[in-house]
Amino acid sequence: MNEQVLAALKRARYRVVTGGTELEEIHRLRYKCYLAERSISANEHGLMADAFDELENCVNVAIDVDGKLLAAVRLHLVTKRAPVSPTLRVFPEVAEGLDRGLTILDPTRFVVDPSARQQKLPLHFLGVRVPLLGTMFYDTDLCLIPVRPEHAPFYRRYLNSELAIGPRDYLGLKKKLQLMVTDVRVERDAILQRAPVFGPIPGLPEADVPFPSLSRLRVVAARPNESDAA
């Protein structure tokens, strides 16, 4: 697996997307992927977006291979000063430790273009690198994994995630998601020992994710209206 991922990384590039046509391209990829899995209803715009994309603690990461967008994942850095994210809206129990200084990374909207599977590209592994690298960059305690039950074994195997809360309705999706959690400070070394390609790779700049500092989190993130969350 590590060799396959390394080969794919040499053809890949990670981009942080903040708006404009690049963000719309991610919204279209989300729509394409979620519609293909029958997780959302069709809409006339062909877009899948919500108010969480506009929050100050949001980081959208695009993954290009050979210059083409093939995958994307959205992150929210959750702290006492920015106590809002999609998964915390659905599973608010997780936020109980924020007042004590707990920090959380909430990755959502992880999508892989179906054509990547046809090309046998390991985009799911390139995507999983993003939240793990994010927890290292932002030095977070926990990584949330909101996931359909049938996908749980993948995250249990590769991110040492444990089931925290059973399936619930999740922000406009037709299929319920359960919450898995990785205790990053406890599990990180074991994860990287098993899959070194999930971490930083010296000498391979294509493997780096240009995370923003998010120093703006000194300002409390605004909460989106419930009607904007789907």
N, C-alpha and C positions, 0 to 999 in steps of 0.2 A: 504493500500500500504506500509506504513512504516514497519509494522510487517513482511510482505513478504520479503521486502528488508533486514531487519535485519536477518531473518532466512537464506537467501542466503549468506549474508556477512560472517556468521559464517562458511560457507563451502568454502569461496573464499580467494584468495590471489592476491594482486596487485604486479606486477613486472615491473621495468624499464629495458628495453631491449636496449642494445647498439650495438649489432652486432652478427656475427657468426650464428650458427645454430638456436639460439633463435629468431633472427630477421628474418631469412628465414622462420621459422615457422609462424611468423606473416604475412609475405608476402604471404604464401600459404593460410592462412585463409582469407586474403583480397581477393585474387583471387577467392577462393571458393564462398565467399559471393557476390562479385560484379558480378561474372559470373552468379550466380543463379538468380540475379535480372536483368540480361541482360543489365547491365550498361557498360560492357566491352566486347571486343572480346576475344575468346579463344587464348591462345598462347601455344607453345610447352613446355615451362618451367613450367607452372602452378604457376607462381609467379606474384605478383602485387607490383612493387617497383618503386621508382623514385629518382631523385637526392636530393629531399627535405629530404629524410631519412638521408642524410649524413651531413646536415648542423649542425653547432655548437649550434644552438638554438632549435634543435629538441629533443623531448622526446617521445619515444615510450613506451606505457604502455600496458602490457599484463594482462589479467584477467583470472586467473585459478579458476576452481571450481572442488573440489575433485581431485586436481592435474592435471586437463586437461585444456589446453588452449581453452576457449570458446568465448572470446571477446577481442578486442583490440581497442585502440584509439591512434592517434598521435597528439602531441601538438607542436606548435612552439611559443616560447616567442618572441614577436616582440617589439623592442625598437629602439631608435634613432641609437644605435650602431649595431643593428641587424635588419635592416628594410626589411626583406625578409621572405616570407612564401607562401605556396600554394595559399591561398585565396587572399592575397595581389597581387599576380600575375594576378588574374582574376578581382579583384575589387580594383584597385590601389587607388581609391578615399579615401579609409579608412585610408591610410597612411598619410593623410595631417596633422594630429595633432602630428606626431612623433617628429618633430622639437621643439614642445612646451613641450615635455616631456611625451606625451601620451604613455601608455603601453598597449599592446594588447596580448591576448592569442588566438591562432588560432587552434582549434581542427578540425582534419580531419581524414579521413579513419577510421571512427567508424564502426566496424563490429561485428556482433554477429553470432556465428555458428547456423545454422538452427536447429540443434539438441537441442539447449537450449530452443527453442520455444516448441518443442515436449515434453520436460521435464517440461515445464511451469516454467522455471527459469526466474526471472525478470532481465535478463542481461542488458536490455536497461537502467534500472535504475542504475545498478551498473556501467555502462559505463558513464552515464551522470554525476555521481559523480566526475569523473576524471577531466573534465575541470573546474567544479565549485571549487573543492579543489585546482586545479592549480591556479586559479585566486586569491585564498586566500593566497596560499604559496608564489606566486610571486608578490602579491599585484598589480594586473593589474587593469586598468580602464575599459576595454571593453573585452567581450568575443564574438568572431565571431562565427556564426552558418551558414556555407554554407550547404544548404539543398534542397532537392527536394520539390516543392510546396506542395505535398500531405503529407509531414511530418511536415510541419510548425505548425499545431495546437498543436502537442506534445510539441514543444519547447516554443511555446507561453504560454502554460499552466504551464509547470514545471520550465522554466527558465526565464519567463517574457520577452521573446525575441520579438523584433519588426522588421518588415520588413524594410530593409534599401535600398536594390537595387534588382530589378527584375531579372528573370532568365537569365543566360548567359552560354555559353559553358564553361565547367570546365575541363581543363587539361586531355584530353584523355577519358573522360566519354561520353557515348552515350546520357545520359540524362542531361539536363541543371539543374543547381542549382541556387537558389536565395540566397541572403545574408540576414540573420537575425542577429541582434546584441542585446546583453544584456549589459546594462549599469550596471556593477557589483556593483559599489559603491552605486548606487541608489537602486538596486533591491535585493541585497544579503540578507538583513534581512527578507524581505517578502518571498523570496524563501525558506529560512531555517525555517521560522515559519510554512510554509505550509508543507514542507518535511524535517524535521530535519535530516533524514538519509542521505541527500545529503552533510551534513557537517561532521566535525570531530565527532567521537563517542568514548567518554572516556570508557576505559575498554574493548575495542574491537580492539586489534592490527591488526586483519585481515582487518579492514576497512581503515587502513592507506595506503597512497601511498608514496613510498620512493622517492620523487622528488629530483633530483640533484640540487645543488645550482645555476648552470649556471653562476658562477662567470666569466667564460670564455667569457661572452658576452661583456667584456671590449674590446675584439677584434671583429672587424666588421666581420659578417658572410659573407662568399663568396657567390656570386650569381650563381646558376646553369644555364647552357645553356638552351635556350628555347627547344632544341631538347631532353633534358633530363627530361623534366617536366611531360611527360605523364606517 
